[in-house]
């Protein structure tokens, strides 16, 4: 079952069950995917690749995390709670996150392959690491691992 089919099935289920928060989150995911699909369509019909779908979901999740942080700082726990519930729904569709050990192993392999030897090479290592771990690891966590493995 493709992501689009799963979302459509979950949307129908949410409509029947009356879970409004879940329904709103699924609708926003569906709208974002459709918007991305329309933006890449050139002349005919185009469907998103799995990688493009993951990019959309990662973007939505990041927006929710940023909103939660801002609402919490602004003393708006009600809005932060809404964003948190939507984030949980979005995370259901994202690939399983990798452990910190897997992030470390991936970054070590990239450092060895590229010959990175100092913090000057951080940009190159981060670029390759984010490509390898796209949608599976948080960028901040990857950055922490890269900083800890590269000498100053």
N, C-alpha and C positions, 0 to 999 in steps of 0.2 A: 504494500500500500504506500503510495507516494505521500509526501507531506501535505500536499494540497487536499488529497482525498481524506487523510486523517483529520485535518482541520475541519473540513466540511462535515464529517461524521461527528466530531466533537461539538461542532456548532449546533447540529440538530439535537444532540443529546442534551446540551445545555439549555436549548429552547424548551425542550420537554420537561426537564427537571426544574426549571425556574431559577437557576443559579445565575443571578444578574451579573455579579462581579466576574465570574468565569466567562459568561457570554460576552461581556464588554471586552475582555482581554482577547478572546478568540477573534472577535470582530476586528480589533485593531491589528492583530497579526495578519489576518486575511487581507485587510485593506493595504497594509504595508507591502505584502507580497504582490498584490495586484498592481500597486503603484510601481514597484520595481519591474514587474513584467511588462507593463505598458512603456516604461522608459527605455527598455532595451529592444522593444518591438520595432522592426524596420520593414515596413511594407507588408509583411505577412503576419502569421501567428508565431509567437515565440514562447517557449516555456523556460522557466528558470532551471539552471543546473542545481544540483544538490549544494554545491559550494556557494552559489548566489543566494539560495534560500537560507543557508547558515549565516551568511553575512547580514542578511536582513534581520534575522533573529538576534544575532549578537548586538547589532545596532539598537534594536528595541530594548534588549536587556540592559545595555549600558545607559540608555536614556532613563530607564526606570530607576537604576541604581543612583544616578546623578540626582534625579528628582527626590528620591527618598532622603538622600543626604541633605539636600536643600530644605525640604520640608521639615526634617528633624531639626536642623539648625534654626529654622524660622519658627519653631515651636508650633508646628501644625501636625500633630500626631495622627489626626483623622485622615489627612491627605497622604501622609507617609504610609499609613496602613493600606489605603487603596492601591497605591503604587506597589507596595510589597505583595499584595495578593495577585496583582497582574504580573509581577515579576515571576512569581512561582508558576503561573500558568505558562509563561514564555519559556521558562527553563525546562518544562516538560518536553518541549520540542527540540531543544538543543542537544547535541551529542553529549555523552557522558564526559564530565570534566576529568582531566588527567591529574594524577597525584603529583606532589612536589618532587618526589623522586624521579618520576618520568620526565618532568620539566628539566630537572638537573641533568639527567642523562642526555636528553635531546640537546641542551645547551652545550654540554661538554663535547658532544660529537661535532657540533657546529664549530666550536672553538678550535677543535683539533683539525677539522677539515679546512677551515679558512686561515689557520695559522695566526689567529688573533692573539696578541701578546700584551695589550694594555687597554686602558679605558678609551684610547683613541679609536679603537676598533669596535667600540660598543654599538655604533649605528649599524654596521654591517652585520654583526652578530644578532642584534635585535630584529633586523629586517628578516633574516633567514629563520630565526626562531618563531617569529609571529606567523610566517607563512606555514611553517611546519605544525604549529600548534593552533592555527586559526579555529576559533569557535570552541576549542577544548580547554583553553587556559586563559586566565585573566592577564591582561597586558602588564598590570602593575606587579603581579607575582613573577612573571617572566623577567621583568626588569630587575627585580630584587635578586633573582638567581644569577642573572648576567653580571650584575655589579659585584656579587659575592665571589664569582669565579674569575673575573678579570682583575689582574693586579693594577694598582693605581699608577 
